[in-house]
């Protein structure tokens, strides 16, 4: 699969190719490099291939350098923070609406107005007769947003295309001589205006597309279940790679996020069985990769940093503390001995009686350290971090908080790893970029409390998608529209059901539906979504030699039907190999080397040893000989067994001759009831029975809980 002649000739003429997304631009760069290497070129000039947004930013920087523009281009995080600051005061007293989520909706609605040339409609008369309707409330927010941007000379990102179009029209920028547009399934009115201005200025423009001779028309594979569907896809991909190891395969899905786990489980053993063992390492070189990343907040290194910072502000849940101790992201956790010591610490925390559901950092530091060097080092690092935070907890600007956070994490020795890998390095770089983006919120000249700063940082980490650098694996798994502008030797399109394809969408709830329909905005009608899906399918067919669509008759929830866009295709057949283990003939081995019992001739465990041996010999060996035990999970308060022990202990003290006062007969019981001394007697023995729980110490939650548990036990005994 080589570079089409039209694209190669355009690049050789120093033309510019604008791709619909960054992934398509990278793929085209790689294809150009392969074509140059095929011609035995040792070096070549970097071709002008950019995604559209990168070209806009490049042009804006050129305009700013000329002095023709003085506005500051807002980052996405800065723009979101501005929306949130305008919206939050208007939502006072409305607890069901999250300002951050509403700010995202408003930012999206404003961007739609800008992309479809409808911002002037904000000055119209009322959109709806009700002044408190969502569109009218948004209109007031949007006008305030415009006033703030005008007053401070800020440029929202959604207006960048308009600013570039204006600069080209009035000669502030040099006119590109030739541009090729690649992978644009749906052009917005703002993009159409840009193309019109470029045409009037003499720029030669071309609509580029891949044209690969199809081996056969698209076909449709019908599976009984979604699991069978992904297994067939994996088997088909393996067959393609076996016939041509250099083939570039695309797996496209309308909903990649929900189907990813099952697809990954099938691709691993089918395409890369050698990488299944744990010895494969943290990041094996797999023959497939997913285009969909994960939120940066879920990347282990970043997740550990956020947990450490959150621990300074409020208690962590037990499972969060366990994850932090066992994550190996702290300097005190390096080495096998250190990890074992922290695992023992986690076990002791889980095995505590009446463990609270959450624990503050102060309570954690009061826990006995058991003399392990790694545990003492961890306590020292966390105590130093806490003390440093307490000395400097006053409100500050976002940039100042970023500086403080860097020092806090350094004090805790976060991220000190001896086994650094490329993936860890990329995660660290992504974290540093996130901190830089949050520090840029200084543009508003506001100070934040630590709680507010931490909320902003966590939300930004959740909204930032982290994807490891592409290794250009032969199998690319991506969303149906993310493949725009790319070509493949073969494509398998998963999940082509009537509920998933065309991808259903909904209009923006903050804009009047009539306005969205009149402007032709996305998702205003099923017909518009269907037309877009048609264009995507035509583009897929033109950019692949073989295309198979598939659907499953049953999902986990209900029966399904194929999409009306694919049900006319001819059926496809795929053979799924049998992965069941072959039958192994049993052989008899004479074992005369008995392992003697330790500590005498009596085996502990009672009848459970025989029961486990009957159920599963391996389980019996693990439990009885290796002494492996399941980790206990601390619940909220006393466990049922602890409550039973407490009740039995109270009853024992009440009737024991060794305790004073005590009862020794039915007559004593009746006498205590008549004289009113029974309740004080039971309460005294209950308090004595609870001393093993150490109720005078611990968190306020523990003290309050044990007080309630004491009252419950007294009532139960009296009953």
N, C-alpha and C positions, 0 to 999 in steps of 0.2 A: 504494500500500500504506500505509494509515493505521493509527493506533493503535487496537486493539480497544476497543470501548465499555466492556467490563468493566475493563480496565486504566486507561483514562482516568478513569472514575468513581471507581475506588479511589484514584487519585492526587489527584483533586480533593477527596476527603474526607480528605486528609492521611494517607492510608494508606501503608504501607511495602511495597515490592516487593523481594523477595530473589531474585536470579538465581543460577543454578548456577555461573557464572564471570564474571570481570571483563569479558570481551568482550561477553557478552550484556547486561550492565548498561550498557556504553557504547552499544551499538546501541539499547537502549530509551531512553536519554537523548536520543539523536539523533532518534529517531522522535517523542518527546514534543515536542522543540523544533520539528520540522517541522510538527507539528499545531498548535502555538501560532502559528507564523508564518502558517500557512494561515488562521488566524482573525484575522490582522492585529494580533496582540498585540505591543506594543513591548517589554514586559518581563513576566516571570513569576517566580513563586517556584520555586526549584530543587526538583524532585520528589524524594521519598525513594525512590531506586532504588540499591541496593547489591548487590554480590555477597556471598555468605554469610560468607566469611572477613572481609571488611572490616567487616561488621556485628558480628561477634564481637569484633574488636579495638576497635571503637568502644564496645561495651558493657563490655568489660573496663576500658577507661580510665575509664568512668563509675563502675564499682565501686571502682577504686583511689582515685578522688577522694573517695569517701564515707568512706574509711578502713576499710571492711569487709574488705578484702583487702590483705595485705602481701607476697604472693608476687611474684617477678619473672618476667615472661613471657619465656621464652627465645626468641631468634631461631632460625631454622633452622640457621644456621651455628654458633651457640653449642651447640645441642643435638647437632649432629653432632660437634663437638669433644669434648663430654663423653662421648659414646659411644666415640669413638676412644681417649680417654685411659683408659677402662675396659677396652677390648678389647686394646689394644696390648701390655700386659704379659703377657697370657695367650697371645700368639702368638709369644713369644720362641723362636727356633730353627726356626720354621715359615716358610720363605722363600717358599712357593708361595701364601701368602694375604696379600693387601694389606689392612692394617688400615683404610684409608680406605674401600675397597669393602665390607668386612665391616661397618663402622660404618653405612654406608648401608642395608644389608640389615637390620641390627638395628633401626635407626630406623624403617624401614618396617614391620617385624614388630610392634614395640611400638605403632605408630600403628594398625595393624589391630586389635590387642587392645583399644585404647581406643575406637575407633569402633564395635566390635561388642560392647562391654560385657563383655569377657572378661579384664580385668586381674586380677580376683580369682582366676583360674585359675593365676596364678603361684605361689600358696600351696598348690596341690594337691600330692599325692604326685607322685613322678616321672612325667613324661609318657611316657617310654620306659624300658625296663629297662636300656639301656646308659647308664652315667653319662657317657661321652664322646661320645654322639651329639650332632648339631648342635642339636636342640631343647633338650636338657638343658643344653648349654653356653650357649645363648642365655638360658635361664631364669635361670641364675646371673648373667649380665650384666645382665638386666632387673631383677633384685632389687637388685643393686648400684646400678643407675641410679636406682631408686626411693629407695633410702636416701640417695644423694647429693642428690637433689632435695628430699627431706624435710628433710635436715640444713641445707641452705642456703636453704630457702624459695624454690625455683625451681618454675616451672610450665611443663611441656613444652607445645608448641603443640597436640599431639594431644588434650590434656586441656582445652583452652580451651572446647570446646562443653559439656563436663560442668560446668565452673565457671560458665558463663553460665546453664545450666539450673538449677544449685543457687541462684545468686543470684536468679533470677526466682522460684523456688519459695518462697524465704524472704523475699521483699519487699525485697531489697537494690537492685533495679532497678525502675523504673516499667514497668508492663505495656503493651506496644504495643496500641492498640485494634483495629488491623486489619492483617493481613499477607497478601500474595499471594506464592505460591511459583511460580517460573517456571523450567522447564528441568531439573527433577530426574528423570532417568531411573531412578535407583536411590537410594533413601534408606537410609542406614545406621541401625542401631538407636539410635545416639546422637542422630541427627536426629529419629527417631520419638519418642524420649523428650522432646526439646525441644518438639515439636509437641503432645505430650500435656499437658505442663505449661502451655503457652500456652493450650490449650483449657480446662483446668481453671481458669485465671485469667480466662477470659472473652474472650480475644482471638478475634476473628472471622478465620478463615483460609480462603483460597481457593487452589485449584490452578489456576493460569493457563496458558493455552496459546493459541497463534495458531490461528485458524480462517480459512483462506483457501480460497475456493471453487476446487476443482481444475478446470483447463481440460480435462484428460484423465487417465485412469488412468496410473500409472507404466508406463514402457516400458523395453525392454532392447535396447541396441545391442551387436552382436557385431562385433569387429574381428579381423583376422588377426594383428596384432602389437600390442605395447604402444605402439610409435611411431605406428601408424595410429590407435590408440585416443585418444591425446592430441591428435593432429592433428584428429580428428573433433570432440573436445570444444572445441578452440580455434575451429574453424569454426562450431560451433553457438553458442558464446558471442558471436562476432562478429555472427551473424545476429540474435540476441536484442537486442543493443545497437543494431543498425541499425534494427530495428523500433520500439524504445523506448529512447532514450538514457538515460532516467531509471530504467531497470529495475535492480533489485538482484539480481545473479546469484551463486549459490553453487556452488563446485566443491569437492566433498567427497571425501576419500580415506581408506581405512583405514590406509594407510602413507604419509603425506605426505613423510617424510624421503627415502625411497628413490626416489619418483617425481618429486620436485620438479625436478631438473635438466632432464629431458626435457620436462616440462610448461612450464617457464619458457622453454625454447628455442622451443616452439611458440606460446606466448602473445605473446612479443615481436613477431615479424614479423606475426602475424595481427591482433593488437589495436592495436599501436603501432609500425608500420613506421617512422614518422618519428623514433623514438627510438633506432633502431639505430646511426646514425653515431656516431663518437667525439665529435663536437661536441655531443652531447646533454647533456653535463655529468655530474656525479657522481651526482646523484639526480633524474632526470627525473620529472615528475608522471605516473606510469603509471596506466592505467585498471584495474589489478589489483594486489592485494597479498596476501602470504602471512601467515597468522596464526602460522606456526611461525618463531620467531626462530633465532638461532645462538648458540653459546656465546660469552660475552663475551670469552673468551681468544682467539677468532678474529677479533674486530673489529680492523682494522689499528692503530688508535691504541693500544689496550690490548695487542695482541700486541707492538708495538714496546717498550712500557714493560716488559713481562715479559722480553723478550729482553735489554734493557739491564741489568736487575737480575740476570738469570741469568749475564750475561757477567762480572759482578763475582765470581761464585762458581765458575764453571767455564767451559771453552772452549765456543765455539759452532761448529756445523757450518758448512761453507763456504756452503751454500745459505741458512742463517739469517743469516750476515753479509751476503751479497748482498742478501737481502730488506731488511735493516735499512738498508743504504746507499742503496737505491733507493726506500725507502718514503715519503720526503718528510715524515716525522713528526718530524724533528729541526730545530732552529732553523738549524743550519749548512747545511741542504739546501734552503733556500728560494731560489727564483729559477732561471731556466733555466741560467745559467752554473754555479751551484752543483750542480745536478743532473747537468750534463754532467761536471763535475769528479769527482763521486763515482762516476759511471758509469765514467770512465776509471780511477779507483782500483780499482773492482771488477774491471775487465778485467785490470789489472796483477796483482791478487791471484790471479785465475784462471790467468794465464799463467805463474806462477812454476814453475820446475822443482822437482820433488819437493815439491809443496805438501802439507802434512799434511791429513788429513780434517777436522780441527778446529783452531781457533786461539784461544788465550787473548787476553784484552784486552791484556796486557803485550806479547805478540808482535805484535799488531796495531799498537800504538803505536810499536814499533821499525821498522815498515815505512817506507821512504822516502816523504816527503810530496810530492815533485815540485813544490814551490813554488806549488801552487794555493791561493788564499786559502780556499776552502771546505774543502779537505782539512785545511789547517792549523787552521782554526777547529774542525773536528770533532775533530781530535786534541787540541786544547787543552781542549775541553769534556769529552771522555772521560777525559783524564788528570786533570782537576780532580775529576771524579766518583769516579775510582778512588782518588785521594789522600784525598778526604773519607771514603770508605768505610773505608779502612785506618785512619784515625784513630779510628774509632768502630765497631768490629766486635764488641765484647763482647756477651754475651747481654743481652736486654732483653725487656720485656713487649710483647705485640702492639701496644698503642697507641703505645709508644715507637718500635717499628719502623716503624709507619705514618708517624710524624712524620719519621723519618730518610729513609724512602723518598721522601717528598714533596720533601725538600731535595735528595736525590741526582738525582731526575728534573729538578728545576728547574736544577741545576748543568749537567746534560747538555743543557739547553734542549729537553727533550722537549715535544712538543705545540705549539711556537711556529709557528703557521700563519697566513700572511697571508690565505689563501683560506678562512677559516672558513665552515662551512655549518651548517645545522640538524642534519644527521646527525652531524657532528663534535661539535657542542655536546651532543647527546644522548649520544654515546659518552663524552664527558668527564664528564658528570653521572653516568652509570652507573659509571664508574671511581671517582668520588668516593664514591658510595654503597657500592661494594664495599669501599673502604678503611675507611669508617665501620663496616661490618659486621665486618670483620676486627679493627678496633680494639676492638670490643665484646667480643672474646674475653678482655679483661682481667678479666672476671667471675670467672675461675678462679684469678686471682692466680698465674699461672705465667710464667716467663721462657723465651724460645726463642732458639736460635741462629739466625743468619741463614739457614742452610740449611733449618732446620725452618720458619721463618717463610715463606721463599720457597715451599716446598712447599705450605704451607697457603694462601698467596695464589694460587698457580697452580691448585690444586684448586678453590678457591672461584670463580675466574674461569671455569674450565671448567664448573662446575655452574650458574653463573648464566646464564640465557638473556636475550640482548639482542634486543629487537625495536623497530624505529623506531616513532615515534608513528604511529598509524593516520591515514591521509588520507581514510578512509571512501570508498575507491575503489568504483566500482559492482560490480566483480568481486572476491569474497572467496574465497580458497583456504584451506581449513582441514581439520583432521581430522574424521572422522565424528562423534565425540562432542564435539568442541570447538564444533560448531554448535548445541549444546543451548541452547534458549531464544531462538533467533533465527529470523527469517522471511526468505524470499526470494520474488521473483517467479518464479524458475525455478532448478532445481538439477540439476547433472550429478554423478552419483556414479561416480567412476572406480575401476576395479580390483575389481569385485565378483566375485571368483573364490572357489572353495570353500576355497582355502588362506588367503585374506586376510579373508574376511567370512563369519561373524562373526570379529572380531579374536581370534586365539588368544592365550591367556595361560597362565600357570603359577602354581601356588600358591607361597606364600612358603616357601623351603626351611628356614627356621629355626623354623617352627611345625608341630606334628603335623598330618598331613592330616585325621585324624578330628576334631580340634578345629576346623579350618577348615570342614569340611563341616557339622558340627553348628551352627556359628554362622552359616552361610550367607555366608561370605566370598567375594570375587570369584575367578573362574577355578578353582573347585574341581571343576567338571564342564562338559563341552561343552553340556549342556542349559541351564545357567545363562548361559553366554555367548550361546547362541542366543536365549534369552528377552530378554536385554538388547538384542541387535541388533534383535529384533522391535520392542521399544518405541522404539528410535531411529528405525526406519523409519516407524513410525506417526507419530512426532513430525515427521519430515521431510515426510511426505505432508500433514500438517495445516498445515504452515507454508510451503508453496510451491504456486504455481499449476500448475507443470509440473515433473515429475521424470523424469529419464532415468538409468537404471543402465547401466553398460557393463562389458565384460570382453574380454580378448584371448585368442585361441585358443593363441597361443604367446608365451612370455616368452623372455628370453635363455638360460634354463636348460633349460626343458622345455615340453611341452604342458600346457595348463590346461583347467579346466572351470568353468562358471558356478556361483555359489553356489546352494545349494538354496533360499535365501530369495528369489531373483530370477528363477529360470529359468522361472517360470510367467507372467511378464509378456509382453505383446505386443511383437513386434519393432519397433524404431525404425530409421528410415533418416535418414542425414545425408550431405549432399553435401560432399565435401572439395574445395575449389578447387585447380586445378592451379597450383602455385607456380613451375613451370619458366619460365625466361626466354624470352620470345618470340623467334622467329628474326629475326635482324638481317641485312639484305642487305649484302654486302660492297661496298665502293666503293674505287676506285683513287685514290690521292693521289700526285701527282708532287712528290717532295721533292728540291729542288736545293740545299738548304742543308746541306752536309756539315760535320760537326764535326771539325776537324783533330786528329790525334794530338798529344799533348804529349810533349816530350822527344825529338823525332826521328821518323823514319819507321818505326821498328821497334816492333811491338806485343808487349808481354810476355804470357806465359801459355802459349806453345807451342800444342800441339794442343787443350788444354782450352778455349780460347776458341771454337774451331770446334765442339767437342763440345757445349758449353753452348748455343751458338747453334742447333745442330740440335735439341737437346732442348727448349729453351725460350728464345726471344729475350729475354724479360724477365729470366730468370735470368742470361743472359750479360751483359746491360746492368748488372744489379746487381753482379755479381762483377767484371766487367772494367772497366767505366767508373766505377761509383760506389765500387769497392774495398770493398764490404761483406763482412765476414767473420763466420762463425758464432762465437759466444762459446765459448771452451774451458771445459770443466768439469774442474776439478782432481780427479783420482782419488786413490787411496791410493798414494802413492809415485810412482816413475818410470813414465812411459807406455811402451808398447812401443817407440815411436820413440826415446825417451831411452835405453832399455836397448840398443837397436841401436847408437846413436851411441857409447855408452860402450864397448861391446864392440869396435867398429871402431877406436876411439881407442887402446884397450889394445894391440890387435894391431899397429897402426901404430907405436906406441912401441917394442914389443918388437923389431920388425924394421927400425926406422929407424936409419940411420947417425948421425943427429944426436942420438940419445938414448944415454945411457950408464948402465948397461951395456946392450948390445943383442945380438941374435943376427943372424948374417949368412949362416949356412949350416946344412944338415942336420947336419953334423958338430958345429957349436956346440950345436945342440939336444940331440944325443945326449950330448955331454960334460956339459952342464948337468944333464941327467937323472941321469947316473952320479955326479956329484959332489954332488948335492943342492942345487944353487944355482938350479934352475929356479923353484921356488915363491917364494923371496925376490925373484927378478927380476920375476916376474909380479906379485907383491904390490906391489912398489915402483912399477911402471908403472901398476897399477890405481889406486893412491893418487894418482899424478900426474894420471891421466885424470879423476879425480873432483873435482879442485880447483875446477872451474867450478861445482860444486854447492855450494861453501862448506860442507863437512860439519862444520867446527868451530863453526858458529853455528846459530842456530835453536832450535826446541823440543827437549826431550829425546826426543820421539817421532821427530823427524827424524834426530837423531844416532844413535839406536839403529837406525833403519831403514837409514841409509846404511852403518852398520857391517855389517849383515846383507847388504846389497846388494854391498858390497865382497867379502865372503867368497863370495857366490854367483858373482860375476864371475870371481874367481880360480879357483874350481873349474871353471867352464865353460871358461875358457881352457886350463887344464891338460888337461881332457878332449879 
